[in-house]
Amino acid sequence: MEPRTIDRVLPIVLALLVAASGLLLFMSYRSLEARARDLAGLDQLRTHQTLDIRLAAQFHEWEEDLREEAQVLRNGIDEQSMITRWRSLLEAHWAITSIRLADEAGNELAVHRGRTMQLVRTKGGSRDSLPQAWTLYGAMQDSAPSVWEALGRYDPRERIWFSKALENDRDTPVWSERQFGDTSAPVLQVSLVARKRDDVSYEVMLLDVDLERAGLLQSPAPPFSRYGISLFTSEGRRLAYNQTALREPLASLVEQAQRIWMDQKQIGAFVIEDHGARYSAQTSPVQLNGLMLHALVLINIETLDEWLRPERRMVIVTAAMLVVFTIALLFLAWRGRQRSKAARLLALQSRQLEYKLSKATGEREVLSREVHHRVKNNLQVVSSLLNLQASSLDDGHVREEFLRGKRRIDTIALVHHRLYDHPDLRDIDLGVFLKQLTASIAEMQGEKRRTVSIAVQCHGVKADQDTAIELGIIVCELVTNAFQHAFPHATGGHIELTVTKVEGDLHRLVVSNNGVPPKQGSMNGPGKLGLEIVEALADQLDGSLHVRTDLTPSFEVLFRMRKPASTEAADA
């Protein structure tokens, strides 16, 4: 796209982006109301989860009390000890108002807590006599009984808790709602078949639990102190509530929400409005064995606004920043047009200069490759001359030295040949270069190349061409020496070459083998390994040569890069 076209299109695109951003900010601000409803729903869910845990724990505790008393009865206990135990249970648990034991004949023994602790006996379903009550003093009972007026004519076999316990075939406590006496009291009953002697002889144990005494929903901690909470039956009878649900306007709104749920049996949250304020109500089931209860949570959505205040403030601040950005953008667009002509002219000049530089770099690269090619050819000519000269000499030290010189010249020619094939002479990958070089050296060794393996690990180290030439000559010298002296037997061996970075521009080249270690005094001198060239080249690289002649011969060259070269941490 032309620069002039960009100058015309870019302001339009930026203006559209600014307008879209403003529209998104406006929609975000408007969506905060839905966000408040979502927060109310999340808080309701958390509150219901807290309620479920609390109610489940409390109802389970009462069931365990009933199971424990039934188990004591099954194990065998005299009546006086059982009465004493029951009295202790009622004194320890304020919510439990009575504990009873009834049989199939309509006989019942009960301990009730009212203004006093009383022992009540009912015989034969009170057909012949009304229930009799004794006031308990300590572990003893008053010897003067009175008629239990609270019950009047009373037969436990006619009560729903008795029949539910008998019908329950899981041998677990079963819950029911009290249906006699003061029906306005929020009392639940949990019963269990405590003992069964045969198919027609059995006893049922019962606990009366006053939920108002239990204080299930009373707590100064959130969410019980913040929201209106009510627990009621499927018929709409309220059993428990928190103090917040007693204060207006939540008290009337809780009743209204309960009526709405009773009429519609609505699943999920629903909204109630009162004098401009909005409330979110939601009911969750509380499943007991034999009885279904419902927990209602009423949340004032307006109180959640303070949670959203930081978000509203953020939207306003973002809008202000958008306005400032728009002004700055307009100013920059105006300044940009003023400079566009100069920028286009500068870009044209830069492209021309870049083209010239690229052309010069390409010519330099071609020239450098040609130099390496010519050096390789010239060295091959010199090698051929030395070979002719050596052929005219008799076998001996002089001829051997001629051949050694020829091999080193062949080595230098091989290094230049491999550099000529490398795609980038400014940043040479030593892993690729040394692998090609050692493969060529192996090809020059005749049959030994089949029995000697070579492994190269350079860890992504790269070098300039001058360093690569000197390292190549060092490697050729050390690898050739290994082929000639380390593997005198036909079994062959292995040569390993590694290049690693030590620190900064300091690097380490290690050439090791598993062949025969060099003998003492065989490192230098006529006809020996001759490491003078390696030492000289290491010194030119501002480094040093270290030789180990133990069971695993190795030659270590520490050197420095002549100019920075890129390295990679990955393994070659």
C-alpha positions as CSV (number, residue, x, y, z in Angstrom):
1,M,0.0,0.0,0.0
2,E,1.3,3.4,-0.9
3,P,2.3,5.8,1.9
4,R,-0.3,8.4,0.8
5,T,-3.0,5.8,1.0
6,I,-1.9,4.8,4.5
7,D,-1.9,8.4,5.5
8,R,-5.5,8.7,4.4
9,V,-6.8,5.4,5.7
10,L,-5.0,5.3,9.1
11,P,-6.8,8.3,10.7
12,I,-10.2,6.7,9.6
13,V,-9.2,3.4,11.1
14,L,-8.0,5.0,14.4
15,A,-11.2,7.0,14.6
16,L,-13.3,3.9,14.2
17,L,-11.2,2.2,16.9
18,V,-11.7,5.1,19.3
19,A,-15.5,5.1,18.6
20,A,-15.7,1.3,19.1
21,S,-13.7,1.6,22.4
22,G,-16.1,4.3,23.6
23,L,-19.1,2.1,22.7
24,L,-17.6,-0.8,24.6
25,L,-17.0,1.4,27.7
26,F,-20.6,2.6,27.6
27,M,-21.8,-1.0,27.3
28,S,-19.5,-2.1,30.1
29,Y,-20.9,0.6,32.4
30,R,-24.4,-0.4,31.6
31,S,-23.6,-4.1,32.2
32,L,-22.6,-3.4,35.8
33,E,-26.2,-3.8,36.8
34,A,-26.2,-7.4,35.4
35,R,-22.8,-7.8,37.1
36,A,-24.5,-6.9,40.4
37,R,-27.1,-9.6,39.8
38,D,-24.4,-12.1,39.0
39,L,-22.6,-11.2,42.2
40,A,-25.8,-11.6,44.2
41,G,-26.2,-15.0,42.6
42,L,-22.7,-16.0,43.5
43,D,-23.0,-14.8,47.0
44,Q,-26.3,-16.6,47.3
45,L,-24.7,-19.8,46.1
46,R,-21.9,-19.4,48.6
47,T,-24.4,-18.7,51.4
48,H,-26.5,-21.8,50.5
49,Q,-23.3,-23.9,50.5
50,T,-22.5,-22.6,54.0
51,L,-26.0,-23.3,55.1
52,D,-25.9,-26.8,53.8
53,I,-22.7,-27.6,55.6
54,R,-24.0,-26.1,58.9
55,L,-27.4,-27.7,58.8
56,A,-26.0,-31.1,57.7
57,A,-23.6,-31.0,60.6
58,Q,-26.2,-30.1,63.2
59,F,-28.8,-32.6,62.0
60,H,-26.1,-35.3,61.9
61,E,-25.1,-34.5,65.5
62,W,-28.7,-35.0,66.7
63,E,-29.0,-38.3,64.7
64,E,-25.7,-39.5,66.3
65,D,-27.1,-38.7,69.8
66,L,-30.2,-40.8,69.0
67,R,-28.1,-43.7,67.7
68,E,-25.8,-43.6,70.8
69,E,-28.8,-43.8,73.2
70,A,-30.4,-46.6,71.2
71,Q,-27.1,-48.5,71.2
72,V,-26.8,-48.1,75.0
73,L,-30.4,-49.5,75.3
74,R,-29.5,-52.5,73.1
75,N,-26.4,-53.2,75.2
76,G,-28.6,-53.4,78.3
77,I,-29.2,-50.7,81.0
78,D,-31.5,-50.5,84.0
79,E,-34.3,-47.9,84.0
80,Q,-32.8,-45.7,86.7
81,S,-29.5,-45.4,84.9
82,M,-31.2,-44.8,81.6
83,I,-33.3,-41.9,83.2
84,T,-30.1,-40.4,84.6
85,R,-28.4,-40.6,81.3
86,W,-31.3,-39.0,79.5
87,R,-31.4,-36.2,81.9
88,S,-27.7,-35.5,81.3
89,L,-28.3,-35.5,77.6
90,L,-31.1,-32.9,77.9
91,E,-28.9,-30.7,80.2
92,A,-26.0,-30.9,77.7
93,H,-28.1,-30.2,74.6
94,W,-30.4,-27.2,75.0
95,A,-32.1,-27.8,71.7
96,I,-33.3,-31.3,72.7
97,T,-36.5,-30.8,74.7
98,S,-37.4,-34.4,75.3
99,I,-36.4,-38.0,74.8
100,R,-38.9,-40.9,74.7
101,L,-39.0,-44.6,74.4
102,A,-42.3,-46.3,73.3
103,D,-43.3,-49.9,72.6
104,E,-45.9,-51.7,70.5
105,A,-48.3,-51.8,73.4
106,G,-48.6,-48.1,73.7
107,N,-46.3,-47.8,76.8
108,E,-43.9,-44.8,76.8
109,L,-41.2,-43.6,79.1
110,A,-40.1,-40.0,78.5
111,V,-38.0,-37.2,80.1
112,H,-39.2,-33.7,79.2
113,R,-37.7,-30.4,79.8
114,G,-40.0,-27.5,80.5
115,R,-39.9,-25.1,83.5
116,T,-38.7,-28.2,85.3
117,M,-37.2,-31.6,84.3
118,Q,-40.0,-34.2,84.4
119,L,-40.3,-37.9,84.0
120,V,-43.5,-39.0,82.2
121,R,-45.0,-42.5,82.0
122,T,-47.8,-43.5,79.6
123,K,-49.4,-46.9,79.9
124,G,-51.3,-48.7,77.2
125,G,-51.7,-45.5,75.1
126,S,-53.5,-43.8,78.2
127,R,-56.6,-45.9,77.6
128,D,-57.2,-46.6,81.3
129,S,-55.3,-43.6,82.9
130,L,-53.7,-40.4,81.8
131,P,-50.0,-40.0,81.5
132,Q,-48.3,-39.5,84.9
133,A,-45.4,-37.1,85.5
134,W,-42.7,-36.9,88.2
135,T,-40.5,-33.9,88.8
136,L,-36.8,-35.0,88.7
137,Y,-34.4,-34.0,91.5
138,G,-30.9,-34.9,90.8
139,A,-30.8,-38.6,89.9
140,M,-34.0,-39.3,91.9
141,Q,-37.6,-38.6,91.0
142,D,-40.4,-37.1,93.1
143,S,-42.5,-39.7,94.7
144,A,-45.7,-37.7,94.2
145,P,-46.8,-38.1,90.6
146,S,-49.3,-35.7,88.8
147,V,-51.3,-35.9,85.7
148,W,-49.3,-34.9,82.6
149,E,-51.7,-32.2,81.4
150,A,-49.5,-31.3,78.5
151,L,-50.5,-34.5,76.7
152,G,-54.0,-35.4,77.9
153,R,-55.1,-38.5,76.1
154,Y,-52.0,-39.7,74.4
155,D,-51.1,-42.8,72.5
156,P,-47.6,-42.8,71.0
157,R,-48.6,-45.5,68.4
158,E,-50.8,-42.9,66.8
159,R,-48.0,-40.4,66.2
160,I,-46.3,-40.0,62.8
161,W,-42.8,-40.4,64.3
162,F,-43.8,-43.8,65.6
163,S,-45.1,-45.0,62.3
164,K,-42.2,-43.5,60.3
165,A,-39.7,-45.3,62.4
166,L,-41.4,-48.6,61.9
167,E,-41.7,-48.0,58.1
168,N,-38.1,-47.1,57.7
169,D,-36.3,-50.2,56.6
170,R,-32.7,-48.7,56.5
171,D,-32.2,-48.8,60.3
172,T,-31.4,-45.1,60.3
173,P,-33.0,-42.1,62.1
174,V,-36.1,-40.7,60.4
175,W,-37.3,-37.1,60.7
176,S,-40.9,-35.8,61.1
177,E,-42.6,-32.6,62.2
178,R,-44.4,-32.4,65.6
179,Q,-48.2,-32.5,65.2
180,F,-49.5,-32.1,68.7
181,G,-49.3,-29.7,71.6
182,D,-48.1,-26.2,70.7
183,T,-48.0,-26.6,66.9
184,S,-46.6,-23.1,66.5
185,A,-43.3,-24.2,68.1
186,P,-40.7,-25.0,65.5
187,V,-40.1,-28.6,66.8
188,L,-38.8,-31.5,64.7
189,Q,-38.8,-35.1,65.8
190,V,-36.2,-37.7,64.9
191,S,-37.0,-41.4,65.7
192,L,-35.4,-44.8,65.4
193,V,-36.3,-48.4,66.2
194,A,-34.1,-48.8,69.2
195,R,-34.7,-52.4,70.0
196,K,-36.6,-55.3,68.4
197,R,-37.0,-58.6,70.2
198,D,-39.2,-60.5,67.7
199,D,-41.6,-59.7,64.8
200,V,-44.2,-58.3,67.2
201,S,-42.1,-56.8,70.0
202,Y,-40.2,-53.6,69.4
203,E,-39.4,-50.2,71.0
204,V,-39.0,-46.8,69.2
205,M,-36.8,-44.0,70.6
206,L,-37.5,-40.3,69.9
207,L,-35.8,-37.0,70.3
208,D,-37.8,-33.7,70.2
209,V,-35.6,-30.9,68.8
210,D,-36.6,-27.3,69.2
211,L,-35.0,-25.4,66.3
212,E,-35.6,-22.1,67.9
213,R,-33.5,-23.1,70.9
214,A,-30.8,-24.6,68.5
215,G,-30.1,-21.2,67.0
216,L,-29.2,-22.8,63.6
217,L,-29.2,-19.5,61.7
218,Q,-28.0,-17.2,64.5
219,S,-24.4,-16.0,64.0
220,P,-22.7,-12.6,64.1
221,A,-20.5,-13.6,61.1
222,P,-21.3,-13.0,57.5
223,P,-23.4,-14.1,55.6
224,F,-25.8,-14.8,58.6
225,S,-25.5,-11.2,59.8
226,R,-25.9,-9.6,56.3
227,Y,-28.8,-11.4,54.6
228,G,-32.3,-12.6,55.5
229,I,-32.3,-16.3,56.0
230,S,-35.3,-18.6,56.7
231,L,-35.8,-22.3,57.1
232,F,-39.3,-23.6,56.4
233,T,-41.2,-26.8,55.5
234,S,-42.8,-27.7,52.2
235,E,-46.2,-26.5,53.6
236,G,-44.7,-23.1,54.4
237,R,-44.3,-23.4,58.1
238,R,-41.3,-21.4,59.3
239,L,-38.9,-23.4,61.5
240,A,-35.9,-21.1,61.9
241,Y,-34.6,-17.7,60.9
242,N,-31.7,-15.3,61.6
243,Q,-32.0,-12.0,63.4
244,T,-31.6,-10.1,60.1
245,A,-34.8,-11.7,58.8
246,L,-36.7,-10.2,61.8
247,R,-35.8,-6.6,61.0
248,E,-37.9,-4.6,58.5
249,P,-38.0,-4.4,55.6
250,L,-36.4,-7.8,55.3
251,A,-39.0,-9.4,57.7
252,S,-42.0,-8.8,55.4
253,L,-39.9,-9.4,52.2
254,V,-38.8,-12.8,53.5
255,E,-42.5,-13.7,54.0
256,Q,-43.3,-12.4,50.6
257,A,-40.5,-14.4,48.9
258,Q,-41.6,-17.5,50.8
259,R,-45.2,-17.0,49.5
260,I,-43.9,-16.5,45.9
261,W,-41.9,-19.7,46.1
262,M,-44.9,-21.6,47.6
263,D,-47.1,-20.4,44.7
264,Q,-44.6,-20.9,41.8
265,K,-42.0,-23.4,43.2
266,Q,-39.5,-21.4,41.3
267,I,-36.0,-22.9,40.7
268,G,-33.2,-20.4,40.8
269,A,-33.1,-16.8,41.9
270,F,-35.9,-14.3,41.5
271,V,-36.1,-10.6,42.1
272,I,-38.4,-8.7,44.5
273,E,-38.7,-4.9,44.4
274,D,-39.6,-2.8,47.3
275,H,-39.7,1.1,47.2
276,G,-37.1,1.2,44.4
277,A,-34.8,-1.3,46.1
278,R,-34.2,-4.7,44.5
279,Y,-33.7,-7.9,46.4
280,S,-32.7,-11.3,45.0
281,A,-34.2,-14.4,46.6
282,Q,-33.3,-18.0,46.1
283,T,-34.4,-21.3,47.8
284,S,-32.5,-24.5,48.1
285,P,-33.7,-27.9,49.4
286,V,-32.5,-29.4,52.7
287,Q,-33.1,-33.1,52.4
288,L,-33.6,-35.1,55.6
289,N,-34.5,-38.8,55.9
290,G,-38.3,-38.6,55.8
291,L,-38.6,-34.8,55.7
292,M,-37.9,-32.1,53.1
293,L,-37.1,-28.6,54.3
294,H,-36.2,-25.5,52.4
295,A,-33.7,-22.7,53.1
296,L,-34.4,-19.2,51.7
297,V,-31.7,-16.5,51.3
298,L,-32.7,-12.9,50.6
299,I,-30.0,-10.5,49.4
300,N,-30.3,-6.7,48.9
301,I,-28.7,-6.2,45.5
302,E,-28.1,-2.5,46.2
303,T,-25.7,-3.4,49.0
304,L,-23.4,-5.1,46.4
305,D,-22.9,-1.8,44.6
306,E,-19.9,-1.0,46.9
307,W,-18.3,-4.2,45.5
308,L,-18.7,-2.8,42.0
309,R,-17.5,0.7,42.9
310,P,-13.9,0.0,41.9
311,E,-15.1,-1.3,38.5
312,R,-17.3,1.8,38.0
313,R,-14.3,4.0,38.9
314,M,-12.1,2.1,36.5
315,V,-14.6,2.5,33.7
316,I,-14.7,6.3,34.3
317,V,-10.9,6.6,34.5
318,T,-10.6,4.5,31.3
319,A,-13.1,6.8,29.5
320,A,-11.1,9.9,30.6
321,M,-7.9,8.3,29.4
322,L,-9.7,7.5,26.1
323,V,-10.6,11.1,25.6
324,V,-7.0,12.2,26.3
325,F,-5.8,9.5,23.9
326,T,-8.1,10.8,21.2
327,I,-6.8,14.3,21.6
328,A,-3.2,13.2,21.5
329,L,-4.0,11.0,18.5
330,L,-5.4,13.9,16.6
331,F,-2.4,16.0,17.4
332,L,0.0,13.2,16.4
333,A,-1.9,12.7,13.1
334,W,-1.5,16.4,12.3
335,R,2.2,16.2,13.2
336,G,2.6,13.0,11.2
337,R,1.2,14.7,8.0
338,Q,3.7,17.4,8.4
339,R,6.6,14.9,8.6
340,S,5.3,12.4,6.1
341,K,7.0,13.9,3.1
342,A,10.4,14.1,4.8
343,A,9.9,10.5,6.1
344,R,9.1,9.2,2.6
345,L,12.2,10.9,1.2
346,L,14.4,9.5,4.0
347,A,12.9,6.0,3.4
348,L,13.8,6.3,-0.3
349,Q,17.4,7.2,0.4
350,S,17.6,4.4,3.0
351,R,16.4,1.9,0.5
352,Q,18.9,3.0,-2.0
353,L,21.7,2.9,0.5
354,E,20.5,-0.6,1.7
355,Y,20.6,-1.8,-1.9
356,K,24.2,-0.6,-2.4
357,L,25.2,-2.1,0.9
358,S,23.6,-5.4,0.1
359,K,25.3,-5.4,-3.3
360,A,28.7,-4.7,-1.7
361,T,28.2,-7.4,0.9
362,G,27.3,-9.9,-1.8
363,E,30.3,-9.0,-3.8
364,R,32.5,-9.4,-0.7
365,E,31.0,-12.8,0.0
366,V,31.7,-14.0,-3.6
367,L,35.2,-12.6,-3.4
368,S,35.9,-14.3,-0.1
369,R,34.7,-17.6,-1.5
370,E,36.9,-17.1,-4.5
371,V,39.9,-16.4,-2.3
372,H,39.3,-19.7,-0.4
373,H,38.9,-21.6,-3.6
374,R,42.1,-20.1,-5.0
375,V,44.0,-20.8,-1.8
376,K,42.8,-24.4,-1.9
377,N,43.9,-24.8,-5.6
378,N,47.3,-23.2,-4.8
379,L,47.9,-25.4,-1.9
380,Q,47.0,-28.5,-4.0
381,V,49.7,-27.3,-6.5
382,V,52.2,-27.0,-3.7
383,S,51.2,-30.4,-2.4
384,S,51.7,-31.9,-5.8
385,L,55.2,-30.3,-6.1
386,L,56.1,-31.7,-2.6
387,N,54.9,-35.1,-3.6
388,L,57.0,-35.1,-6.8
389,Q,60.0,-33.9,-4.7
390,A,59.5,-36.6,-2.1
391,S,59.3,-39.3,-4.8
392,S,62.9,-38.6,-5.9
393,L,64.2,-39.0,-2.3
394,D,65.2,-42.2,-0.7
395,D,63.3,-43.6,2.2
396,G,64.5,-41.9,5.4
397,H,64.0,-39.0,7.7
398,V,64.1,-36.3,4.9
399,R,61.5,-38.1,2.8
400,E,59.3,-38.6,5.9
401,E,59.5,-34.9,6.7
402,F,58.5,-34.0,3.1
403,L,55.5,-36.2,3.4
404,R,54.5,-34.7,6.7
405,G,54.7,-31.2,5.3
406,K,52.6,-32.4,2.3
407,R,49.9,-33.8,4.6
408,R,49.7,-30.5,6.5
409,I,49.4,-28.6,3.3
410,D,46.6,-31.0,2.3
411,T,45.0,-30.4,5.6
412,I,45.0,-26.6,5.1
413,A,43.6,-27.1,1.6
414,L,40.8,-29.3,3.0
415,V,39.9,-26.5,5.6
416,H,39.6,-23.9,2.9
417,H,37.6,-26.3,0.7
418,R,35.1,-26.8,3.5
419,L,34.9,-23.1,4.2
420,Y,34.2,-22.5,0.5
421,D,31.2,-24.8,0.8
422,H,29.8,-23.1,3.9
423,P,26.7,-20.9,3.2
424,D,27.5,-18.1,5.6
425,L,31.2,-17.1,6.1
426,R,30.4,-14.4,8.6
427,D,28.9,-16.7,11.2
428,I,30.1,-20.3,10.8
429,D,28.3,-23.1,12.6
430,L,31.2,-25.1,14.0
431,G,29.1,-28.2,14.4
432,V,28.4,-28.4,10.7
433,F,31.9,-27.3,9.7
434,L,33.8,-29.7,11.9
435,K,31.5,-32.7,11.1
436,Q,32.2,-32.1,7.4
437,L,35.9,-31.6,8.1
438,T,36.3,-34.8,10.2
439,A,34.4,-36.8,7.6
440,S,36.8,-35.7,4.9
441,I,39.8,-36.5,7.1
442,A,38.4,-40.0,7.7
443,E,38.0,-40.5,3.9
444,M,41.8,-39.7,3.6
445,Q,42.7,-42.5,6.1
446,G,42.0,-45.5,3.8
447,E,40.6,-48.7,5.4
448,K,40.9,-47.2,8.9
449,R,37.9,-45.1,8.3
450,R,35.7,-48.2,8.5
451,T,36.9,-49.2,12.0
452,V,37.2,-45.7,13.6
453,S,34.1,-43.7,14.4
454,I,34.0,-39.9,15.0
455,A,31.4,-38.0,17.1
456,V,31.2,-34.1,17.1
457,Q,29.4,-32.1,19.7
458,C,29.6,-28.2,19.3
459,H,26.5,-27.2,21.3
460,G,25.5,-24.6,18.8
461,V,28.8,-22.5,19.0
462,K,29.5,-20.3,16.0
463,A,32.7,-18.5,14.9
464,D,34.1,-16.1,12.4
465,Q,36.0,-17.5,9.4
466,D,39.5,-16.7,10.7
467,T,38.9,-18.6,14.0
468,A,37.2,-21.4,12.1
469,I,40.3,-21.8,9.8
470,E,42.7,-22.1,12.8
471,L,40.4,-24.4,14.7
472,G,40.0,-26.5,11.5
473,I,43.8,-26.9,11.2
474,I,44.1,-27.8,14.9
475,V,41.3,-30.4,14.5
476,C,42.9,-31.9,11.4
477,E,46.2,-32.2,13.1
478,L,44.8,-33.9,16.3
479,V,42.4,-36.2,14.4
480,T,45.1,-37.2,11.9
481,N,47.5,-38.0,14.8
482,A,44.7,-40.1,16.4
483,F,44.2,-42.1,13.2
484,Q,48.0,-42.6,12.8
485,H,49.1,-43.4,16.4
486,A,46.1,-44.2,18.6
487,F,44.7,-47.2,16.7
488,P,47.6,-49.5,15.7
489,H,45.4,-52.6,15.7
490,A,42.6,-53.6,13.3
491,T,39.9,-53.4,16.0
492,G,39.7,-49.6,15.5
493,G,38.2,-47.2,18.1
494,H,36.3,-44.0,18.6
495,I,37.3,-40.3,18.4
496,E,35.2,-37.7,20.2
497,L,35.4,-34.0,19.5
498,T,33.5,-31.3,21.6
499,V,33.4,-27.5,21.6
500,T,31.9,-25.8,24.6
501,K,31.6,-22.2,25.9
502,V,33.4,-21.6,29.2
503,E,32.6,-18.0,29.9
504,G,32.5,-14.7,27.9
505,D,34.5,-15.3,24.7
506,L,36.6,-18.2,26.2
507,H,35.8,-21.6,24.7
508,R,37.2,-25.1,25.0
509,L,38.0,-27.6,22.3
510,V,38.6,-31.2,23.4
511,V,39.7,-34.1,21.1
512,S,39.8,-37.4,22.9
513,N,39.9,-41.1,21.8
514,N,39.8,-44.6,23.4
515,G,42.9,-45.7,21.6
516,V,46.5,-46.4,22.8
517,P,47.9,-43.6,25.0
518,P,51.0,-41.9,23.6
519,K,54.3,-43.1,25.1
520,Q,56.4,-40.9,27.4
521,G,58.5,-38.5,25.3
522,S,56.6,-39.2,22.1
523,M,54.8,-35.8,21.9
524,N,57.5,-33.8,20.0
525,G,60.6,-34.3,18.0
526,P,61.5,-35.8,14.6
527,G,59.1,-38.6,13.6
528,K,56.9,-38.0,16.7
529,L,53.4,-36.7,17.1
530,G,54.5,-33.1,16.5
531,L,52.1,-30.8,18.4
532,E,54.1,-27.7,17.7
533,I,51.6,-26.5,15.1
534,V,48.7,-27.0,17.6
535,E,50.5,-25.1,20.3
536,A,51.3,-22.3,17.9
537,L,47.7,-22.0,16.6
538,A,46.4,-22.1,20.2
539,D,48.7,-19.3,21.1
540,Q,47.4,-17.3,18.1
541,L,43.9,-17.8,19.4
542,D,45.0,-16.3,22.8
543,G,44.7,-19.8,24.3
544,S,46.7,-22.8,25.4
545,L,47.1,-26.6,24.8
546,H,46.7,-29.2,27.6
547,V,47.4,-32.9,27.0
548,R,46.2,-35.8,29.1
549,T,48.0,-39.1,28.6
550,D,46.2,-41.4,31.0
551,L,43.9,-44.2,30.1
552,T,41.8,-42.0,27.9
553,P,44.1,-39.7,25.9
554,S,42.6,-36.2,25.3
555,F,43.9,-32.9,23.9
556,E,42.3,-29.7,25.3
557,V,42.6,-26.4,23.6
558,L,41.4,-23.3,25.4
559,F,40.8,-20.4,22.9
560,R,39.1,-17.1,22.6
561,M,36.9,-15.9,19.7
562,R,38.4,-13.1,17.7
563,K,35.0,-11.4,17.4
564,P,31.6,-12.0,18.9
565,A,29.8,-15.0,17.5
566,S,26.2,-16.2,18.0
567,T,25.7,-19.2,20.2
568,E,22.7,-21.4,20.9
569,A,22.1,-23.5,24.0
570,A,20.6,-26.4,22.1
571,D,22.7,-29.5,21.6
572,A,24.2,-29.9,18.1
